[in-house]
Amino acid sequence: MSTAQVPGYVEANADKLHVGCWAESADGSLLLVEGVTRDGSVKYSVIDRSGDTPAEYYGELVEPAFKAEFSDAGWTWHDKQKFPWASVHGGVGSGALAKSVVADRDLLPAVTMGRGQLAH
């Protein structure tokens, strides 16, 4: 099941933000929750699939700001399905990176990923 709200944003949904939650934007960019810390920060990566090879950007926000930023903002959230690594490494989407994410946040560019390689 997918939703427009970050898991845990709406208490009535009985879901929780956790490592592995992910979202896809209308332009094909992907967002993966990499960590939820004890001090309330969310570490995440945004994968831009618009070029010949995917590019990954890292960011961190406090949890309430993360939930507000990425709920109902054009992202479709998944908390029970595995992240679609095959679509990242096996094929590149046609959309552009969600520009507002890059423009509004200090995201750190990760190593550009080649086909079949993980950027970790």
C-alpha positions as CSV (number, residue, x, y, z in Angstrom):
1,M,0.0,0.0,0.0
2,S,1.2,3.5,-0.7
3,T,0.3,6.9,0.6
4,A,1.1,10.6,0.0
5,Q,2.0,11.1,3.7
6,V,5.4,10.1,5.2
7,P,4.8,7.0,7.4
8,G,4.1,8.2,10.9
9,Y,2.8,11.6,9.8
10,V,-0.8,10.7,10.4
11,E,-1.2,8.8,13.7
12,A,-4.5,7.3,12.6
13,N,-2.7,5.3,9.9
14,A,-0.8,3.3,12.5
15,D,2.4,3.3,10.5
16,K,5.9,4.3,11.5
17,L,8.8,6.0,9.8
18,H,11.7,3.5,9.7
19,V,14.9,2.7,7.8
20,G,13.9,1.3,4.4
21,C,10.8,3.5,3.9
22,W,11.0,5.0,0.4
23,A,9.1,7.3,-1.9
24,E,8.9,8.1,-5.6
25,S,8.2,11.5,-7.0
26,A,6.1,12.1,-10.1
27,D,9.4,12.9,-12.0
28,G,10.9,9.5,-11.2
29,S,13.3,10.6,-8.4
30,L,13.5,8.2,-5.5
31,L,13.9,9.0,-1.8
32,L,15.2,6.4,0.7
33,V,15.2,6.7,4.5
34,E,18.7,5.6,5.5
35,G,18.4,6.2,9.2
36,V,16.2,7.5,12.0
37,T,18.4,8.5,14.9
38,R,17.6,8.6,18.7
39,D,18.0,12.4,18.7
40,G,15.1,12.7,16.2
41,S,17.0,13.2,12.9
42,V,16.1,11.5,9.6
43,K,19.0,10.7,7.3
44,Y,17.9,10.1,3.7
45,S,19.1,10.0,0.1
46,V,17.5,11.2,-3.0
47,I,18.3,9.4,-6.2
48,D,18.1,11.4,-9.5
49,R,17.5,9.0,-12.4
50,S,17.3,11.6,-15.1
51,G,20.8,11.2,-16.5
52,D,22.7,8.3,-18.1
53,T,23.7,7.1,-14.7
54,P,21.8,7.7,-11.4
55,A,23.2,10.3,-9.0
56,E,22.6,10.1,-5.3
57,Y,22.3,13.0,-2.8
58,Y,22.3,12.8,1.0
59,G,20.4,14.9,3.4
60,E,19.3,15.1,7.1
61,L,16.4,16.8,8.7
62,V,14.8,16.6,12.1
63,E,11.9,14.2,12.0
64,P,9.0,16.7,12.3
65,A,10.5,18.8,9.5
66,F,11.1,15.8,7.3
67,K,7.5,14.6,7.7
68,A,6.1,18.0,6.9
69,E,8.5,18.5,3.9
70,F,7.8,15.2,2.2
71,S,4.1,14.6,3.0
72,D,1.6,15.6,0.3
73,A,4.5,17.1,-1.7
74,G,4.3,14.9,-4.8
75,W,5.9,11.9,-3.3
76,T,4.3,8.5,-3.1
77,W,5.4,6.7,0.1
78,H,6.0,2.9,0.6
79,D,6.7,1.4,4.0
80,K,6.0,-2.3,3.3
81,Q,7.6,-2.8,-0.1
82,K,11.3,-3.2,-0.6
83,F,13.2,-0.4,-2.3
84,P,13.4,-0.9,-6.1
85,W,17.2,-1.2,-6.5
86,A,16.7,-2.9,-9.9
87,S,15.1,0.2,-11.3
88,V,18.1,2.3,-10.1
89,H,20.8,0.0,-11.3
90,G,19.1,-1.6,-14.3
91,G,17.5,1.4,-15.9
92,V,17.4,5.1,-15.6
93,G,14.1,7.0,-15.4
94,S,13.3,9.9,-17.7
95,G,12.4,12.5,-15.0
96,A,14.5,15.3,-13.5
97,L,15.4,15.4,-9.8
98,A,12.8,17.1,-7.7
99,K,14.3,20.5,-8.0
100,S,12.7,21.8,-4.8
101,V,14.5,19.2,-2.7
102,V,17.9,20.2,-4.0
103,A,17.2,23.9,-4.0
104,D,15.8,24.0,-0.4
105,R,18.2,21.6,1.3
106,D,21.9,21.2,1.8
107,L,22.2,17.8,0.2
108,L,25.6,16.3,-0.2
109,P,26.3,14.6,-3.6
110,A,27.3,11.0,-3.2
111,V,29.5,9.2,-5.7
112,T,27.7,9.0,-9.0
113,M,26.6,5.4,-9.3
114,G,27.5,3.3,-12.3
115,R,25.2,0.5,-13.5
116,G,25.3,-2.4,-11.0
117,Q,27.3,-0.5,-8.3
118,L,26.1,0.7,-4.9
119,A,27.2,4.1,-3.7
120,H,27.9,3.1,0.0
